[in-house]
């Protein structure tokens, strides 16, 4: 669902506290939600096409990178 930026930050902070020291799965369409994850799996048509942390995936300039750039462009 659509939430404002302030609420998103509050939700992300709450999740961070709940997930500390635990294995957690986050399914997200909004990429900012998963940027701090230890491991990100990128799925296309149900197949894992990339995995790594945010920095690794951005460096590879693959599908995740393309999705990040598209998200940044659409928010301008």
N, CA, C and O atoms as a GROMACS GRO file, in nm:
protein
  304
    1UNK      N    1   0.083  -0.118   0.000
    1UNK     CA    2   0.000   0.000   0.000
    1UNK      C    3   0.087   0.124   0.000
    1UNK      O    4   0.208   0.116   0.023
    2UNK      N    5   0.027   0.236  -0.025
    2UNK     CA    6   0.100   0.360  -0.034
    2UNK      C    7   0.105   0.429   0.102
    2UNK      O    8   0.001   0.455   0.163
    3UNK      N    9   0.226   0.459   0.149
    3UNK     CA   10   0.242   0.533   0.274
    3UNK      C   11   0.336   0.650   0.248
    3UNK      O   12   0.417   0.647   0.156
    4UNK      N   13   0.324   0.752   0.332
    4UNK     CA   14   0.411   0.868   0.316
    4UNK      C   15   0.551   0.834   0.367
    4UNK      O   16   0.571   0.733   0.435
    5UNK      N   17   0.647   0.918   0.332
    5UNK     CA   18   0.787   0.893   0.364
    5UNK      C   19   0.811   0.883   0.514
    5UNK      O   20   0.886   0.797   0.560
    6UNK      N   21   0.748   0.969   0.592
    6UNK     CA   22   0.765   0.968   0.738
    6UNK      C   23   0.719   0.835   0.797
    6UNK      O   24   0.788   0.777   0.880
    7UNK      N   25   0.603   0.788   0.753
    7UNK     CA   26   0.550   0.661   0.802
    7UNK      C   27   0.639   0.546   0.758
    7UNK      O   28   0.662   0.452   0.834
    8UNK      N   29   0.690   0.552   0.636
    8UNK     CA   30   0.780   0.447   0.586
    8UNK      C   31   0.904   0.435   0.676
    8UNK      O   32   0.946   0.325   0.708
    9UNK      N   33   0.960   0.548   0.714
    9UNK     CA   34   1.078   0.548   0.802
    9UNK      C   35   1.044   0.485   0.936
    9UNK      O   36   1.122   0.406   0.989
   10UNK      N   37   0.928   0.519   0.992
   10UNK     CA   38   0.886   0.461   1.119
   10UNK      C   39   0.869   0.310   1.109
   10UNK      O   40   0.910   0.236   1.198
   11UNK      N   41   0.809   0.264   1.001
   11UNK     CA   42   0.788   0.121   0.979
   11UNK      C   43   0.923   0.050   0.964
   11UNK      O   44   0.944  -0.056   1.022
   12UNK      N   45   1.014   0.108   0.887
   12UNK     CA   46   1.145   0.047   0.867
   12UNK      C   47   1.223   0.040   0.997
   12UNK      O   48   1.291  -0.060   1.023
   13UNK      N   49   1.215   0.144   1.079
   13UNK     CA   50   1.283   0.142   1.209
   13UNK      C   51   1.226   0.033   1.299
   13UNK      O   52   1.301  -0.037   1.368
   14UNK      N   53   1.094   0.017   1.298
   14UNK     CA   54   1.030  -0.087   1.379
   14UNK      C   55   1.073  -0.225   1.331
   14UNK      O   56   1.103  -0.313   1.413
   15UNK      N   57   1.075  -0.246   1.200
   15UNK     CA   58   1.120  -0.375   1.145
   15UNK      C   59   1.265  -0.403   1.184
   15UNK      O   60   1.298  -0.516   1.220
   16UNK      N   61   1.350  -0.302   1.176
   16UNK     CA   62   1.491  -0.320   1.210
   16UNK      C   63   1.506  -0.369   1.354
   16UNK      O   64   1.588  -0.457   1.381
   17UNK      N   65   1.428  -0.312   1.445
   17UNK     CA   66   1.433  -0.356   1.586
   17UNK      C   67   1.383  -0.499   1.601
   17UNK      O   68   1.442  -0.578   1.674
   18UNK      N   69   1.274  -0.532   1.534
   18UNK     CA   70   1.218  -0.667   1.543
   18UNK      C   71   1.309  -0.773   1.482
   18UNK      O   72   1.312  -0.887   1.530
   19UNK      N   73   1.382  -0.738   1.378
   19UNK     CA   74   1.463  -0.836   1.305
   19UNK      C   75   1.603  -0.854   1.363
   19UNK      O   76   1.673  -0.948   1.326
   20UNK      N   77   1.644  -0.767   1.453
   20UNK     CA   78   1.780  -0.773   1.506
   20UNK      C   79   1.807  -0.910   1.568
   20UNK      O   80   1.734  -0.954   1.656
   21UNK      N   81   1.911  -0.976   1.520
   21UNK     CA   82   1.949  -1.106   1.574
   21UNK      C   83   1.864  -1.222   1.524
   21UNK      O   84   1.873  -1.333   1.576
   22UNK      N   85   1.782  -1.197   1.422
   22UNK     CA   86   1.693  -1.300   1.369
   22UNK      C   87   1.709  -1.312   1.218
   22UNK      O   88   1.752  -1.218   1.151
   23UNK      N   89   1.675  -1.429   1.168
   23UNK     CA   90   1.666  -1.445   1.023
   23UNK      C   91   1.527  -1.400   0.981
   23UNK      O   92   1.427  -1.447   1.036
   24UNK      N   93   1.520  -1.310   0.885
   24UNK     CA   94   1.392  -1.254   0.843
   24UNK      C   95   1.384  -1.251   0.691
   24UNK      O   96   1.484  -1.232   0.622
   25UNK      N   97   1.264  -1.271   0.640
   25UNK     CA   98   1.238  -1.260   0.497
   25UNK      C   99   1.149  -1.139   0.475
   25UNK      O  100   1.046  -1.124   0.540
   26UNK      N  101   1.190  -1.053   0.383
   26UNK     CA  102   1.112  -0.934   0.350
   26UNK      C  103   1.080  -0.941   0.201
   26UNK      O  104   1.170  -0.953   0.118
   27UNK      N  105   0.954  -0.934   0.169
   27UNK     CA  106   0.912  -0.928   0.029
   27UNK      C  107   0.869  -0.784   0.005
   27UNK      O  108   0.779  -0.734   0.072
   28UNK      N  109   0.934  -0.717  -0.092
   28UNK     CA  110   0.909  -0.574  -0.108
   28UNK      C  111   0.907  -0.534  -0.254
   28UNK      O  112   0.979  -0.589  -0.338
   29UNK      N  113   0.824  -0.438  -0.283
   29UNK     CA  114   0.825  -0.374  -0.414
   29UNK      C  115   0.903  -0.244  -0.407
   29UNK      O  116   0.965  -0.202  -0.505
   30UNK      N  117   0.899  -0.180  -0.292
   30UNK     CA  118   0.972  -0.055  -0.272
   30UNK      C  119   1.116  -0.090  -0.233
   30UNK      O  120   1.139  -0.145  -0.125
   31UNK      N  121   1.211  -0.060  -0.320
   31UNK     CA  122   1.348  -0.103  -0.300
   31UNK      C  123   1.414  -0.043  -0.177
   31UNK      O  124   1.504  -0.105  -0.120
   32UNK      N  125   1.373   0.074  -0.135
   32UNK     CA  126   1.432   0.135  -0.016
   32UNK      C  127   1.409   0.049   0.108
   32UNK      O  128   1.483   0.059   0.205
   33UNK      N  129   1.306  -0.034   0.104
   33UNK     CA  130   1.274  -0.122   0.217
   33UNK      C  131   1.383  -0.226   0.241
   33UNK      O  132   1.401  -0.269   0.354
   34UNK      N  133   1.454  -0.266   0.138
   34UNK     CA  134   1.548  -0.378   0.150
   34UNK      C  135   1.695  -0.340   0.139
   34UNK      O  136   1.781  -0.428   0.144
   35UNK      N  137   1.726  -0.213   0.124
   35UNK     CA  138   1.865  -0.172   0.100
   35UNK      C  139   1.961  -0.213   0.211
   35UNK      O  140   2.079  -0.234   0.184
   36UNK      N  141   1.914  -0.224   0.334
   36UNK     CA  142   2.002  -0.259   0.445
   36UNK      C  143   2.008  -0.409   0.472
   36UNK      O  144   2.073  -0.452   0.568
   37UNK      N  145   1.942  -0.489   0.390
   37UNK     CA  146   1.941  -0.635   0.410
   37UNK      C  147   2.080  -0.694   0.386
   37UNK      O  148   2.156  -0.644   0.304
   38UNK      N  149   2.112  -0.799   0.460
   38UNK     CA  150   2.239  -0.869   0.442
   38UNK      C  151   2.245  -0.940   0.308
   38UNK      O  152   2.350  -0.949   0.246
   39UNK      N  153   2.130  -0.992   0.263
   39UNK     CA  154   2.124  -1.065   0.138
   39UNK      C  155   1.994  -1.030   0.066
   39UNK      O  156   1.886  -1.041   0.124
   40UNK      N  157   2.005  -0.988  -0.058
   40UNK     CA  158   1.890  -0.953  -0.141
   40UNK      C  159   1.883  -1.052  -0.256
   40UNK      O  160   1.982  -1.075  -0.326
   41UNK      N  161   1.766  -1.111  -0.275
   41UNK     CA  162   1.743  -1.199  -0.389
   41UNK      C  163   1.657  -1.123  -0.489
   41UNK      O  164   1.552  -1.070  -0.452
   42UNK      N  165   1.699  -1.117  -0.613
   42UNK     CA  166   1.623  -1.050  -0.718
   42UNK      C  167   1.553  -1.158  -0.801
   42UNK      O  168   1.618  -1.244  -0.860
   43UNK      N  169   1.420  -1.152  -0.804
   43UNK     CA  170   1.341  -1.250  -0.876
   43UNK      C  171   1.282  -1.190  -1.004
   43UNK      O  172   1.235  -1.076  -1.004
   44UNK      N  173   1.287  -1.266  -1.110
   44UNK     CA  174   1.222  -1.230  -1.236
   44UNK      C  175   1.144  -1.352  -1.281
   44UNK      O  176   1.202  -1.458  -1.305
   45UNK      N  177   1.014  -1.337  -1.293
   45UNK     CA  178   0.927  -1.449  -1.332
   45UNK      C  179   0.948  -1.571  -1.243
   45UNK      O  180   0.943  -1.685  -1.291
   46UNK      N  181   0.970  -1.547  -1.114
   46UNK     CA  182   0.985  -1.656  -1.018
   46UNK      C  183   1.124  -1.717  -1.010
   46UNK      O  184   1.147  -1.807  -0.930
   47UNK      N  185   1.217  -1.669  -1.092
   47UNK     CA  186   1.354  -1.720  -1.091
   47UNK      C  187   1.448  -1.620  -1.025
   47UNK      O  188   1.434  -1.499  -1.046
   48UNK      N  189   1.543  -1.670  -0.946
   48UNK     CA  190   1.645  -1.584  -0.887
   48UNK      C  191   1.746  -1.550  -0.996
   48UNK      O  192   1.813  -1.638  -1.050
   49UNK      N  193   1.756  -1.421  -1.028
   49UNK     CA  194   1.848  -1.378  -1.134
   49UNK      C  195   1.974  -1.312  -1.079
   49UNK      O  196   2.075  -1.304  -1.148
   50UNK      N  197   1.968  -1.266  -0.954
   50UNK     CA  198   2.083  -1.205  -0.888
   50UNK      C  199   2.065  -1.219  -0.738
   50UNK      O  200   1.953  -1.231  -0.688
   51UNK      N  201   2.177  -1.216  -0.667
   51UNK     CA  202   2.170  -1.207  -0.522
   51UNK      C  203   2.298  -1.144  -0.469
   51UNK      O  204   2.404  -1.153  -0.532
   52UNK      N  205   2.288  -1.083  -0.354
   52UNK     CA  206   2.400  -1.016  -0.290
   52UNK      C  207   2.346  -0.906  -0.201
   52UNK      O  208   2.225  -0.893  -0.183
   53UNK      N  209   2.435  -0.826  -0.144
   53UNK     CA  210   2.387  -0.711  -0.068
   53UNK      C  211   2.370  -0.592  -0.163
   53UNK      O  212   2.404  -0.601  -0.281
   54UNK      N  213   2.317  -0.483  -0.112
   54UNK     CA  214   2.287  -0.366  -0.196
   54UNK      C  215   2.410  -0.320  -0.273
   54UNK      O  216   2.404  -0.298  -0.395
   55UNK      N  217   2.522  -0.304  -0.204
   55UNK     CA  218   2.642  -0.252  -0.269
   55UNK      C  219   2.692  -0.346  -0.378
   55UNK      O  220   2.728  -0.301  -0.487
   56UNK      N  221   2.696  -0.476  -0.349
   56UNK     CA  222   2.739  -0.574  -0.450
   56UNK      C  223   2.652  -0.567  -0.574
   56UNK      O  224   2.702  -0.565  -0.687
   57UNK      N  225   2.521  -0.564  -0.553
   57UNK     CA  226   2.428  -0.563  -0.665
   57UNK      C  227   2.438  -0.434  -0.747
   57UNK      O  228   2.426  -0.437  -0.869
   58UNK      N  229   2.459  -0.323  -0.680
   58UNK     CA  230   2.475  -0.196  -0.752
   58UNK      C  231   2.604  -0.196  -0.834
   58UNK      O  232   2.607  -0.144  -0.946
   59UNK      N  233   2.710  -0.255  -0.780
   59UNK     CA  234   2.839  -0.261  -0.850
   59UNK      C  235   2.830  -0.346  -0.976
   59UNK      O  236   2.893  -0.315  -1.077
   60UNK      N  237   2.751  -0.454  -0.970
   60UNK     CA  238   2.737  -0.545  -1.086
   60UNK      C  239   2.659  -0.484  -1.202
   60UNK      O  240   2.672  -0.527  -1.317
   61UNK      N  241   2.578  -0.383  -1.170
   61UNK     CA  242   2.499  -0.312  -1.272
   61UNK      C  243   2.409  -0.405  -1.353
   61UNK      O  244   2.397  -0.392  -1.475
   62UNK      N  245   2.346  -0.499  -1.283
   62UNK     CA  246   2.252  -0.592  -1.346
   62UNK      C  247   2.108  -0.548  -1.327
   62UNK      O  248   2.078  -0.428  -1.331
   63UNK      N  249   2.021  -0.643  -1.305
   63UNK     CA  250   1.876  -0.618  -1.293
   63UNK      C  251   1.845  -0.529  -1.173
   63UNK      O  252   1.765  -0.436  -1.185
   64UNK      N  253   1.906  -0.556  -1.057
   64UNK     CA  254   1.882  -0.476  -0.937
   64UNK      C  255   1.922  -0.330  -0.962
   64UNK      O  256   1.848  -0.238  -0.926
   65UNK      N  257   2.037  -0.310  -1.022
   65UNK     CA  258   2.084  -0.176  -1.056
   65UNK      C  259   1.983  -0.105  -1.146
   65UNK      O  260   1.950   0.012  -1.124
   66UNK      N  261   1.935  -0.176  -1.247
   66UNK     CA  262   1.836  -0.119  -1.339
   66UNK      C  263   1.708  -0.081  -1.265
   66UNK      O  264   1.650   0.024  -1.291
   67UNK      N  265   1.666  -0.166  -1.172
   67UNK     CA  266   1.544  -0.138  -1.094
   67UNK      C  267   1.565  -0.016  -1.005
   67UNK      O  268   1.474   0.066  -0.991
   68UNK      N  269   1.683  -0.004  -0.944
   68UNK     CA  270   1.714   0.113  -0.860
   68UNK      C  271   1.712   0.241  -0.942
   68UNK      O  272   1.656   0.342  -0.900
   69UNK      N  273   1.773   0.237  -1.058
   69UNK     CA  274   1.777   0.355  -1.144
   69UNK      C  275   1.636   0.394  -1.191
   69UNK      O  276   1.602   0.512  -1.194
   70UNK      N  277   1.556   0.295  -1.226
   70UNK     CA  278   1.418   0.322  -1.268
   70UNK      C  279   1.337   0.382  -1.154
   70UNK      O  280   1.257   0.473  -1.175
   71UNK      N  281   1.357   0.330  -1.032
   71UNK     CA  282   1.285   0.382  -0.916
   71UNK      C  283   1.326   0.526  -0.888
   71UNK      O  284   1.241   0.610  -0.856
   72UNK      N  285   1.455   0.556  -0.899
   72UNK     CA  286   1.503   0.692  -0.876
   72UNK      C  287   1.448   0.787  -0.981
   72UNK      O  288   1.410   0.900  -0.950
   73UNK      N  289   1.444   0.742  -1.105
   73UNK     CA  290   1.393   0.824  -1.215
   73UNK      C  291   1.244   0.853  -1.197
   73UNK      O  292   1.200   0.965  -1.221
   74UNK      N  293   1.168   0.753  -1.156
   74UNK     CA  294   1.023   0.770  -1.142
   74UNK      C  295   0.985   0.858  -1.023
   74UNK      O  296   0.875   0.913  -1.020
   75UNK      N  297   1.077   0.872  -0.925
   75UNK     CA  298   1.045   0.955  -0.809
   75UNK      C  299   1.084   1.100  -0.831
   75UNK      O  300   1.053   1.185  -0.747
   76UNK      N  301   1.149   1.130  -0.941
   76UNK     CA  302   1.189   1.269  -0.970
   76UNK      C  303   1.073   1.351  -1.020
   76UNK      O  304   1.089   1.469  -1.049
   0.00000   0.00000   0.00000
